[in-house]
Amino acid sequence: MKKMKIFTLALMIILGMSLFAQDAEIEKDISVDEQEEYQDAQQEVQEAMEDVQEEIQEAMEDAQEALNEANINITLPNTSTETNRPKMGVFLENLDFQSAYEMHYDYNYGVLLSGVVRGGNAYKAGLMKGDIIMAFDGTKVRHEEHLTRLIRKQAIGNTVTIKYFRDEHIYETTLTFAAPKEEKTAEGMITEKFKTRKRISVGDGGGSWIPVWYNPDVEELNVALANLGFADEVISEDGILLQGGGAKVNVGRGWFIGGMGVGYKNNKTTKVDWTLDDGTIIPDVSRKLTYGMNYWGVTLDKRYAISKKFVTSLGFALGGGKEWLKVKQNADNGNIPNFDFNDPQFGTNYDYTSTLKMKQTFVIFQPKAMVMYHFLDWLGLRLEAGYVVSHSPYGLKVTQNGEKVDFVNEPDIDMNGFTVSIGPWIGF
C-alpha cells in the first residue's frame, strides 16, 4: 500500500514538472493579465508539489521505521526530525477582515503573529506579537501554511529578510535560524511549550435608543418654582428619565468614536390670584410651566473583550447641555372666564398676561463605564454608569415678555449628577 502511495505521489511530481517545462511557450501567447493569473496558478502548483514532497518524506520516514523494526540498517536521505528543523519561534494566525480593518492594514495577504517565543529567533530579530509578516526572504506571504512551507525550506544557520507591518508602517529586519534550544522535563523528554490565544472581537459598532436615569441637584430650582406659585417639588429630586439615542463606530485597536444626545421635557399648571396696579384682584389666573433639559456630545470609548458574549468599556462624552423653563400666565382658565377684556373699568391694565423665560447653557464632561452582553449577532443589552460634570460660561438668562430682567433670589442651577442607562444596543 505504501509503494502504491509513493508511486502516485511521484507521478504527480512528474506531471507538475511537465507543466513548468511549458512556461516559456505559454507566456508568449498570453496577455499581461492572463500572465499574472498563470503565475498565480504556478504558485498554487508549486505549493501542491511541496505538499507532495512532504507526503513522500513522511512515507520514507515510515519506511525507515519499518526497516529499523526489521533490524535492516538502511539510511534514507532527508529523514530530518521535527527537533532539528529551523524555527522562527512564533505562533501564526491567518488574517481576517476585522483584524485587518482594526489594524488599518490595506493589503489582502500576510500572516498575523499571534505570539512570539521569548528568546527565539523572531524575538531576537525584533518581531513582536501583533506584527503582520508581509514577505519572507523576498517572497510575498499569502497565508499561514505558505509561511510554514517557506520556513521549512531553510536550514540552521541561514539568514533571511523579513518584511512586516506594525502600527500602520512597514519595516524590514533580518532573521537568523539558530539551532533551537532543547528543554528537558523530569522524564528527560524534549518538549515545546506554547499556547495560541484566539483574538476575541470587541465589535464593529452600532447604535440605539438610549434611556438615562439622571439625578441632578434641582432643590434650589424647585424653591424658585414654589415662589412662582407651583408645587414644592415640581421636578423630582430623586431623578428624572431622559431619552434619546446614540451611535458608535470602531476606529481600530478597540477604540470607538460616536455621538449621543438625550433630553427631558415636562409641563405643569397652577392658579394664582393676581393683583392689578389699582388693587383689583383677578382670581384664578392660570400659569403654565414648561420645563426641559438636555445634553449631547461626542463620545470616545476603549472596549475590552471579556468573552465572545461580554465586552466592557471605559470612556467619556464631551459636549454641551441646556436647562430651561417657560412660565406663561394668562386670564383664560378653561371655560371659566376670570377677566373680560371688553370691560372698560380695567382700562388697558393687562400686565398679568405675560411670559417668563429662563435659560442656562453648559459645557459638559461625562466619564462613564459600560458593560454589554451580546446575545444575538445584531442585538445586545448594555448597562452604563457615569457622572455629568458641568460648567456654565454665561450664567442664567431671564426674560419677561422678551425683555431681559433680573431674577430676585436667583437659583444656583447646574447639571452635575449621576447617570445610569440600561437598554438595547443594535449591532456590536
LINCORZI-V750878 format. One record per pair of residues at least 6 apart in sequence whose C-alpha atoms are under 7 Angstrom apart, sorted by the first residue. I is the first residue (numbers start at 1). J is the second residue. If there is no record, write none. Layout:
i:j
I:J
I:J
This chain:
i:j
6:56
9:52
9:56
13:49
16:45
27:35
57:79
61:79
64:76
85:152
86:151
86:152
86:154
86:155
86:156
86:177
86:179
87:177
88:120
88:121
88:122
88:177
89:116
89:117
89:120
89:121
89:122
90:113
90:115
90:116
90:117
90:122
91:113
91:114
91:115
91:116
91:196
92:111
92:112
92:113
92:114
92:144
93:111
93:112
93:113
93:114
93:144
94:111
94:112
94:143
94:144
95:111
95:112
101:252
102:251
102:252
102:253
103:252
103:253
104:168
105:168
109:134
109:141
109:142
109:143
110:132
110:133
110:134
110:141
110:142
110:143
111:132
111:133
111:134
111:141
111:143
111:144
112:130
112:131
112:132
112:133
113:129
113:130
113:131
113:132
114:129
114:130
114:196
114:197
115:129
116:122
116:123
116:128
116:129
117:123
121:175
121:176
121:177
121:178
122:175
125:173
125:174
125:175
131:164
131:165
131:166
132:164
132:165
132:166
133:141
133:163
133:164
133:165
134:140
134:141
134:163
134:164
134:165
135:141
135:162
135:163
135:164
136:161
136:162
136:163
137:160
137:161
137:162
141:147
156:177
156:178
156:179
157:176
157:177
157:178
158:176
158:177
159:174
159:175
159:176
159:177
160:174
160:175
160:176
161:172
161:173
161:174
161:175
162:172
162:173
162:174
162:175
163:171
163:172
163:173
164:170
164:171
164:172
165:171
182:190
183:190
183:191
184:190
184:191
200:305
200:307
200:308
201:305
201:308
202:254
202:303
202:304
202:305
202:311
203:428
204:249
204:250
204:428
205:248
205:249
205:250
205:427
205:428
206:247
206:248
206:249
206:426
206:427
206:428
207:246
207:247
207:248
207:425
207:426
207:427
208:245
208:246
208:247
208:424
208:425
208:426
209:244
209:245
209:246
210:243
210:244
210:245
210:246
210:423
211:241
211:242
211:243
211:244
211:421
211:422
211:423
212:241
212:242
212:243
212:419
212:420
212:421
213:239
213:240
213:241
213:242
213:419
213:420
213:421
214:239
214:240
214:241
214:242
214:417
214:418
214:419
214:420
215:238
215:239
215:240
215:417
215:418
215:419
216:239
216:415
216:416
216:417
217:237
217:416
217:417
218:237
219:237
220:411
220:412
221:411
221:413
222:232
222:233
222:234
222:235
223:232
224:411
226:232
229:270
229:272
230:270
241:264
242:262
242:263
242:264
243:262
243:263
243:264
244:261
244:262
244:263
245:260
245:261
245:262
246:259
246:260
246:261
247:258
247:259
247:260
248:256
248:257
248:258
248:259
249:256
249:257
249:258
250:256
250:257
251:257
254:302
254:303
254:304
255:301
255:302
255:303
256:300
256:301
256:302
257:299
257:300
257:301
258:298
258:299
258:300
259:297
259:298
259:299
260:296
260:297
260:298
261:295
261:296
261:297
262:294
262:295
262:296
263:293
263:294
263:295
264:292
264:293
264:294
265:291
265:292
265:293
266:290
266:291
266:292
267:289
267:290
267:291
268:288
268:289
268:290
269:287
269:288
269:289
270:286
270:287
270:288
271:284
271:285
271:286
271:287
272:283
272:284
272:285
272:286
273:281
273:282
273:283
273:284
273:285
274:281
274:282
274:283
274:285
274:352
275:281
275:282
282:338
283:338
285:330
285:331
285:333
286:329
286:330
286:331
286:332
286:333
287:327
287:328
287:329
287:330
288:327
288:328
288:329
289:325
289:326
289:327
289:328
290:325
290:326
290:327
291:324
291:325
291:326
292:323
292:324
292:325
293:322
293:323
293:324
294:321
294:322
294:323
295:320
295:321
295:322
296:319
296:320
296:321
297:317
297:318
297:319
297:320
298:317
298:318
298:319
299:316
299:317
299:318
300:315
300:316
300:317
301:313
301:314
301:315
301:316
302:313
302:314
302:315
303:311
303:312
303:313
303:314
304:311
304:312
304:313
305:311
305:312
309:373
309:374
309:375
310:372
310:373
310:374
311:371
311:372
311:373
312:370
312:371
312:372
313:369
313:370
313:371
314:368
314:369
314:370
315:367
315:368
315:369
316:366
316:367
316:368
317:365
317:366
317:367
318:364
318:365
318:366
319:363
319:364
319:365
320:362
320:363
320:364
321:361
321:362
321:363
321:364
322:360
322:361
322:362
323:359
323:360
323:361
324:358
324:359
324:360
325:357
325:358
325:359
326:356
326:357
326:358
327:355
327:356
327:357
328:354
328:355
328:356
329:352
329:353
329:354
329:355
330:352
330:353
330:354
331:338
331:339
331:353
332:338
354:401
355:400
355:401
356:399
356:400
356:401
357:398
357:399
357:400
358:396
358:397
358:398
358:399
359:396
359:397
359:398
360:395
360:396
360:397
361:392
362:390
362:391
362:392
362:393
363:390
363:391
363:392
364:388
364:389
364:390
364:391
365:388
365:389
365:390
366:386
366:387
366:388
366:389
367:386
367:387
368:384
368:385
368:386
368:387
369:384
369:385
369:386
370:382
370:383
370:384
370:385
371:382
371:383
371:384
372:380
372:381
372:382
372:383
373:380
373:381
373:382
374:380
374:381
378:426
378:427
378:428
379:425
379:426
379:427
380:424
380:425
380:426
381:423
381:424
381:425
382:422
382:423
382:424
382:425
383:421
383:422
383:423
384:420
384:421
384:422
385:419
385:420
385:421
386:418
386:419
386:420
387:417
387:418
387:419
388:415
388:416
388:417
388:418
389:415
389:416
390:414
390:415
390:416
398:404
398:405
398:406
398:407
399:405
